[in-house]
Amino acid sequence: MRHLLNTLYITLPDVYLSTSGENIVIKQDNKTLVRYPFHNLEDIVLFSYLGMSPKLIQKCMENGIGVCYMTPTGRFIARLKGESKGNILLRRKQYRTADDEKKSLDISKNIICAKIYNEKWTIERYIRQYEHRIDYTNLKESSQYLTGLLEKANSIDSIDELRGIEGIGQVTYFSCFDEMILNQKEDFRFETRTRRPPLNPVNAMLSYIYSILSNDVASALESTGLDSYSGFMHTDRPGRISLALDLVEEFRAPIADRFVLSLINMNQIKGDDFIYEDNGAVLIKDDSRRKIIKLWQERKQKTITHPFLKEKIEWGLVPFSQAMLLARYLRGDLDGYPPFMWK
């Protein structure tokens, strides 16, 4: 298993990136703020419209450092990556598999079954840990319903049916999300999942972390030689990292959702960390985004024992481990793709 490399997040709106020797130079009003060495970087994620110099882009491409552009609110714009390190035979197999409805369905079923399983056990974890603090009736009913959906997902025979089950599962899971918010209930209430724009602080954080996690998954896929734009369940669309969006489904509940819940329940984020606009949109303040990213980086350093590999790895390497397992399946080294199922 490889080492966990760093991701450089640029959240200041008015900074420009350039290069000097083997360092990335971050400037604001022509004043150097900080320098970062290239050697331990894997990705640069920019929430800034000023961008970077062409020379730095070239240097990143030569060193295999991905560059991801996002809006200041965290919406994905585009991703740059240098020459592929992958085996052309692996990518050809990926494309042939994506064009094969049955094989695509088999992989997609494994991913969605893992998503529903992880949603179920996220709920069960809260029941076990806080049974004396919460009314867990709705949580228990939702968990049991998700068990039934798991059985259905295993037996369906079309991608449209699978998408339908995935949608029902997500609605069921989010129907009890508010009950897993244990503190700061006045500022952090959750009724339903809203995006573009997010209409409350919880949705704003979920969208923000989902975008960051999707980029992590895309980087992991590309590092194993796969094409992050060619998916099995999410349809091809120019500029959309469809395979990354496929794989991220496994990670939403155990990685992203639990992280957002911990920010709230551990009082690391407060109600005044957000901007409430007249049209109902809720945005995360600049300083608060930087605080969230710092905590996200710390969370990625924590270790787990991977449920399939039985190896101790950092949470930040979970997307890489799953990308590696998917590549092994496509090469024919595994009988099926083993998704990430965290209990």
Summary of the structure (lengths in Angstrom):
residues: 343
radius of gyration: 20.3
end to end distance: 22.0
largest distance: 60.4
contacts: 1095
relative contact order: 0.13
helix: 50%
strand: 15%
